């Protein structure tokens, strides 16, 4: 079964950090474009970070310098390290493969 499963979301105070993980099964992440999206209430879905099969990364301006996407080919996972979190980072975060396959999402809430 081809699927993506996210983990690592939760509640964190402003300025804190979280690390999200996306585990893939039935498909090899290193051969695909992988992205982390987020959807906040009342806002459009946003691509926050991506990594190509060649390892090139890209970030939304709103998270540059704070978020980092990485891939573990041995574990077939993609991670999103989020530092210096702000209240506006609160959203459901989704892992995506190739613009086609989506995970179930994980809630990130930044609040004091």
trRosetta pair geometry for C-beta under 8 A, 3 or more apart (Angstrom, degrees):
i j d omega theta_ij theta_ji phi_ij phi_ji
1 25 6.6 29 82 107 74 115
1 26 5.5 -120 94 -49 30 147
2 25 7.0 -171 -133 95 31 65
2 26 3.6 -128 -88 104 56 133
2 27 5.1 53 -138 -27 104 111
2 101 6.5 -90 142 -121 112 146
3 24 7.5 176 91 -148 42 52
3 25 5.5 2 54 54 80 98
3 26 6.5 70 10 26 60 124
3 101 7.6 -160 -127 -177 30 120
3 103 7.6 91 172 -111 75 66
4 22 5.5 -5 -172 -174 106 103
4 23 7.2 152 -156 76 53 43
4 24 5.5 -21 -101 -98 75 73
4 95 4.8 -141 161 95 136 118
4 96 7.6 -161 43 -95 171 20
4 97 6.1 176 -58 -18 134 113
4 101 5.9 127 -13 135 116 105
4 102 6.7 -115 51 149 126 20
4 103 3.8 -90 107 -72 102 90
5 22 7.1 153 74 -155 39 53
5 23 5.0 -20 61 59 94 95
5 25 7.6 24 -1 -1 107 106
5 103 5.9 155 -98 -140 15 112
5 104 7.0 8 -125 14 59 103
6 9 7.2 45 136 -24 112 107
6 20 6.1 -13 -165 -175 103 107
6 21 7.0 151 -153 82 53 48
6 22 5.2 -22 -95 -98 72 76
6 93 6.7 -177 -170 100 155 89
6 94 7.0 -123 -36 -132 150 36
6 95 5.1 170 -74 -7 104 112
6 103 4.5 111 -22 135 98 152
6 104 6.7 -141 29 54 97 70
6 105 6.3 -12 42 -151 142 8
6 106 4.2 -130 121 -20 120 114
7 20 7.2 157 81 -156 40 61
7 21 5.1 -16 60 60 89 96
7 23 7.3 17 5 -4 110 106
7 106 6.4 152 -113 -90 15 149
8 18 6.2 133 153 169 96 96
8 19 5.4 -91 -163 97 142 57
8 20 4.2 -180 77 -113 128 42
8 21 5.1 114 -26 9 131 78
8 106 6.4 68 58 142 63 163
9 18 6.9 44 -126 173 36 147
9 20 6.4 29 -62 -102 69 101
9 93 6.5 174 -87 35 116 110
9 106 3.4 179 -18 152 127 101
9 107 4.9 130 149 66 145 44
9 108 4.8 -112 -141 -66 95 66
10 18 6.4 -180 46 -120 91 130
10 107 7.6 87 -70 91 18 79
10 108 7.1 9 44 -119 37 56
10 109 7.3 -84 136 37 32 84
11 109 4.8 -21 -106 74 71 108
11 110 8.0 164 -157 -86 52 25
11 111 6.7 -48 -157 45 96 95
12 16 3.9 -141 172 87 110 136
12 17 7.1 -137 -163 56 153 20
12 18 5.4 -136 -30 -49 151 108
12 85 5.6 65 98 59 126 155
12 108 7.5 -23 19 -165 109 84
12 109 7.3 149 25 84 62 57
12 110 5.7 -26 75 -109 84 68
13 16 4.9 100 60 -24 68 124
13 110 7.3 53 165 -162 12 68
13 111 7.2 -64 -114 89 47 32
13 112 5.3 57 -140 -100 92 67
14 85 6.4 -134 -135 96 41 76
14 86 6.1 34 -137 -125 95 41
14 87 6.0 -31 -85 -44 112 79
14 110 5.8 85 -83 167 61 104
14 111 7.6 29 -37 -112 83 11
14 112 6.0 -40 8 -51 99 97
15 84 6.1 -22 -135 -135 46 52
15 85 6.8 -53 24 52 11 67
16 85 5.4 -30 67 35 66 116
16 110 7.4 -174 49 -131 99 92
17 81 7.2 -7 -169 -176 111 80
17 82 6.2 162 -153 90 62 61
17 83 4.7 -10 -103 -106 104 62
17 84 7.7 21 -78 -14 79 37
17 85 6.7 169 -90 -18 30 106
18 82 5.0 -2 60 59 79 111
18 85 6.7 43 6 -59 97 145
18 108 6.2 -174 66 -129 161 113
19 79 6.0 -6 -177 -172 97 115
19 80 7.2 165 -157 82 50 49
19 81 5.2 -13 -110 -106 87 66
19 82 7.1 -174 -84 21 37 73
20 36 7.0 115 84 -129 140 137
20 79 6.5 156 84 -159 55 60
20 80 4.3 1 55 53 107 99
20 82 7.0 45 -5 -10 98 113
20 93 5.8 -83 -104 106 164 147
20 95 7.8 -171 144 -61 120 102
20 106 6.2 167 -132 66 112 139
20 108 7.5 -67 -66 -66 122 124
21 77 5.6 -10 -170 -177 97 129
21 78 7.6 149 -158 81 51 42
21 79 5.1 -22 -102 -103 68 83
22 29 7.9 128 104 -105 105 146
22 34 7.4 169 81 -169 144 124
22 36 7.5 -157 -31 -89 137 91
22 77 6.1 152 76 -161 53 73
22 78 4.6 -13 57 61 111 88
22 79 7.3 -167 17 -78 75 35
22 80 7.8 53 -15 -10 104 95
22 95 3.4 127 -117 -106 142 157
22 103 6.0 -125 -135 -45 103 150
23 75 7.5 -73 -119 149 89 97
23 76 7.0 66 -158 100 65 85
23 77 5.1 -29 -97 -102 60 99
24 27 5.5 -80 170 71 122 84
24 28 7.4 139 106 -119 138 13
24 29 4.9 155 13 -52 149 103
24 76 5.1 -107 62 153 93 101
24 77 6.9 -179 9 -94 79 43
24 78 7.6 49 -24 -1 110 94
24 97 6.8 87 -109 -70 131 142
25 76 7.6 100 -81 118 44 139
27 32 7.0 18 154 -17 115 146
27 97 6.5 96 109 166 145 164
27 101 7.2 141 34 22 162 169
28 31 4.7 55 93 12 107 111
28 32 7.2 146 92 -6 61 99
28 76 6.5 -94 -132 -125 55 108
29 32 5.9 -84 -153 48 39 102
29 34 5.6 25 -165 -66 101 138
29 71 6.2 -163 119 -147 121 116
29 73 7.5 -147 71 -112 94 58
29 76 5.5 137 8 -165 105 65
29 77 7.0 149 13 -55 158 3
29 78 5.6 -155 -175 -40 151 104
29 97 6.8 -107 -116 -112 76 114
30 53 6.3 83 159 -146 50 75
30 71 6.4 133 -91 154 76 140
30 73 4.6 33 -64 -116 139 104
30 76 7.7 -93 -14 -116 91 64
31 53 5.4 17 -156 -126 25 125
32 53 6.0 95 10 -75 10 100
32 97 5.2 27 131 -167 149 93
32 98 4.9 -71 -163 -53 116 99
33 50 6.5 1 -178 -175 92 115
33 51 7.6 171 -154 87 52 44
33 52 5.5 -22 -106 -119 79 60
33 53 6.7 -64 -59 -29 53 80
33 97 7.5 132 80 -166 57 46
33 98 5.4 109 53 -95 88 49
33 99 7.0 15 85 -20 123 86
34 50 6.6 164 90 -154 49 65
34 51 5.2 -8 61 58 97 88
34 69 7.7 177 102 176 104 131
34 71 6.9 127 42 -91 148 117
34 78 4.7 -162 153 -80 153 164
34 95 7.2 -19 -168 -169 97 90
34 96 7.0 152 -159 83 51 56
34 97 5.8 -18 -105 -105 73 63
34 98 8.0 -15 -76 -33 47 53
35 47 5.4 -41 -174 -144 134 103
35 49 6.8 166 -153 91 63 48
35 50 4.1 -21 -101 -101 86 92
35 51 7.8 177 -80 20 47 58
35 95 7.6 151 85 -160 47 46
35 96 4.6 -16 64 63 92 106
35 99 7.6 45 17 -72 131 61
36 47 7.6 114 79 -160 47 58
36 48 5.3 -49 99 62 95 99
36 49 4.7 14 43 55 108 92
36 50 7.4 -155 21 -73 64 51
36 69 6.3 -164 2 -100 120 119
36 78 7.6 -158 -54 127 97 119
36 80 4.7 54 -73 -72 166 144
36 93 6.0 -4 -174 -173 101 105
36 94 7.2 154 -157 79 53 45
36 95 6.1 -28 -102 -100 68 57
36 96 7.4 175 -86 18 20 84
37 45 5.5 15 174 177 125 102
37 46 6.4 156 -158 80 74 41
37 47 5.4 -44 -99 -97 82 51
37 48 6.6 145 -122 5 26 84
37 93 7.1 158 84 -156 44 55
37 94 4.7 -17 64 62 95 98
37 96 5.8 42 -6 -14 112 126
38 45 7.2 172 86 -153 33 63
38 46 5.5 -18 59 60 81 93
38 48 5.5 35 0 -27 107 128
38 89 7.7 -58 -173 -167 171 61
38 91 3.8 76 174 108 111 145
38 92 6.7 157 -154 78 67 42
38 93 4.9 -28 -96 -99 89 67
38 94 7.1 169 -88 16 35 75
38 108 7.6 -52 -127 38 125 122
39 43 7.1 178 -163 81 52 87
39 44 7.9 -85 -125 145 78 26
39 45 4.6 -29 -87 -100 96 78
39 46 7.5 162 -81 16 46 71
39 91 5.7 153 68 -172 29 108
39 92 5.2 -18 59 58 88 94
39 94 7.1 28 -3 -8 102 117
39 105 7.8 -47 35 -126 110 136
40 43 4.3 28 68 35 94 126
40 88 7.8 -38 -85 -170 167 59
40 90 6.2 87 -120 97 113 70
40 91 4.0 -76 -68 -97 79 98
40 92 7.8 169 -80 16 39 65
43 46 7.2 -24 139 -25 117 112
43 91 7.7 -68 61 -106 129 119
45 94 8.0 -22 -149 32 118 130
46 60 6.2 30 165 -88 112 161
46 62 7.7 -5 164 38 152 139
46 91 8.0 -59 39 -148 108 171
47 50 6.3 -1 175 -44 117 112
47 60 6.4 154 94 -58 62 109
48 59 6.9 -5 163 -152 57 70
48 60 4.9 -67 -130 10 48 122
48 62 7.4 -73 -126 71 89 102
48 63 5.1 51 -168 5 101 152
48 67 6.3 -3 152 86 112 171
48 80 7.6 61 95 -147 120 141
48 93 7.8 -51 25 -129 140 101
49 57 6.8 -12 -169 -168 92 100
49 58 7.1 164 -151 85 48 52
49 59 5.1 -6 -102 -106 79 74
49 60 7.2 -88 -54 3 54 81
49 63 6.7 -82 -53 93 98 142
49 67 5.6 -129 -54 126 135 126
49 68 7.7 122 -135 -175 153 10
49 69 4.0 167 149 -42 129 125
49 80 5.9 148 53 -121 142 108
50 57 6.8 162 85 -151 51 54
50 58 5.0 -5 54 54 96 95
50 69 6.8 146 43 51 5 172
51 55 6.5 -18 -173 -145 101 33
51 56 7.0 162 -151 80 55 40
51 57 5.0 -19 -97 -96 79 77
51 58 8.0 -178 -75 18 39 68
51 69 5.0 -153 -39 122 111 124
51 70 7.4 105 -69 -115 157 15
51 71 5.6 -160 113 -36 156 117
51 78 6.7 -172 40 -138 129 122
52 55 6.7 -42 70 25 77 20
52 56 4.6 12 27 49 117 90
52 57 7.9 -139 8 -67 75 35
55 71 7.3 -124 -113 34 74 127
57 68 7.9 8 -179 -157 161 61
57 69 5.4 169 -136 61 119 106
59 63 5.4 -120 -177 83 111 94
59 64 4.7 139 103 -85 130 72
59 67 6.2 159 -135 74 125 104
59 69 7.6 -179 -81 -3 91 108
60 63 5.2 62 66 21 90 98
60 64 7.2 -136 91 -35 41 81
61 64 5.7 -34 -143 -2 35 119
62 88 7.6 -103 -174 119 126 123
63 66 5.3 -107 -166 63 62 102
63 67 4.0 -2 165 11 120 124
63 82 7.7 -61 -151 -125 120 89
63 89 7.6 94 -97 -109 102 108
64 67 7.7 -50 -78 41 19 85
66 82 6.8 23 141 -159 91 60
66 83 5.3 -144 -166 72 67 75
66 84 4.7 -102 -129 60 109 108
66 85 7.6 139 172 -75 127 42
67 80 6.2 -12 -168 -174 108 93
67 81 6.7 154 -158 83 53 57
67 82 5.2 -9 -106 -106 87 68
67 83 7.3 -175 -78 26 39 69
68 80 7.4 156 78 -157 43 48
68 81 4.5 -8 58 57 95 107
68 83 7.8 25 1 1 99 106
69 78 6.7 0 -171 180 95 101
69 79 7.1 164 -152 86 49 52
69 80 5.5 -17 -99 -102 73 72
69 81 7.8 -161 -73 22 26 73
70 78 7.2 170 88 -156 41 59
70 79 5.1 -11 61 58 88 98
70 81 7.1 27 5 -8 111 107
71 77 7.3 171 -154 93 54 49
71 78 5.1 -23 -103 -105 75 77
71 79 7.6 -175 -82 18 28 73
72 75 4.2 13 113 38 122 106
72 76 7.4 -45 94 12 78 18
72 77 4.9 7 51 57 105 91
72 78 7.7 -165 20 -79 70 31
72 79 7.1 48 -12 -13 103 108
73 76 7.0 26 -166 -77 35 48
78 95 6.5 142 70 -141 116 120
80 93 7.1 -133 61 176 153 145
82 85 5.7 55 141 -80 107 101
82 89 6.8 139 -174 -178 135 149
82 108 7.4 27 57 -147 167 153
85 89 5.0 -106 -157 51 84 150
85 108 7.8 -130 -144 168 138 119
85 110 4.6 -152 145 -109 114 134
86 89 5.2 113 58 -11 67 99
86 110 6.1 90 103 120 21 157
87 90 6.0 -19 -180 -13 52 114
87 110 5.1 -149 -102 98 36 103
87 111 6.4 71 -118 -87 92 61
88 110 7.8 -34 33 62 31 132
89 108 6.4 -56 134 121 92 127
89 110 5.1 60 63 -7 97 143
90 108 6.3 -153 -129 105 43 75
90 109 5.2 35 -130 -129 104 49
90 110 5.0 -129 -60 29 86 81
90 111 7.1 44 -82 -43 135 92
91 107 8.0 -152 114 -144 29 55
91 108 6.1 6 57 57 58 97
92 105 4.4 17 170 -179 112 128
92 106 7.0 152 -159 70 69 25
92 107 5.4 -38 -101 -94 73 61
92 108 7.5 155 -106 18 23 73
93 105 6.5 147 72 -153 37 71
93 106 5.5 -27 61 63 91 81
93 107 7.8 156 14 -104 77 12
93 108 5.5 40 -15 -7 116 118
94 102 5.7 -14 180 -159 125 99
94 103 5.6 177 -158 58 70 87
94 104 8.0 -153 -121 85 87 17
94 105 4.7 -37 -83 -93 84 80
95 102 7.3 140 81 -157 56 49
95 103 4.1 48 49 -3 95 130
96 99 6.5 43 157 -92 123 26
96 100 7.8 132 -174 42 90 34
96 101 6.8 148 -158 80 55 54
96 102 5.5 -16 -103 -100 79 67
96 103 7.5 -113 -64 5 45 81
97 100 6.6 -47 91 58 73 78
97 101 4.2 -8 53 59 105 108
98 101 6.5 49 47 16 96 90
102 105 7.9 0 165 -47 105 82
103 106 7.8 -16 121 -19 129 87
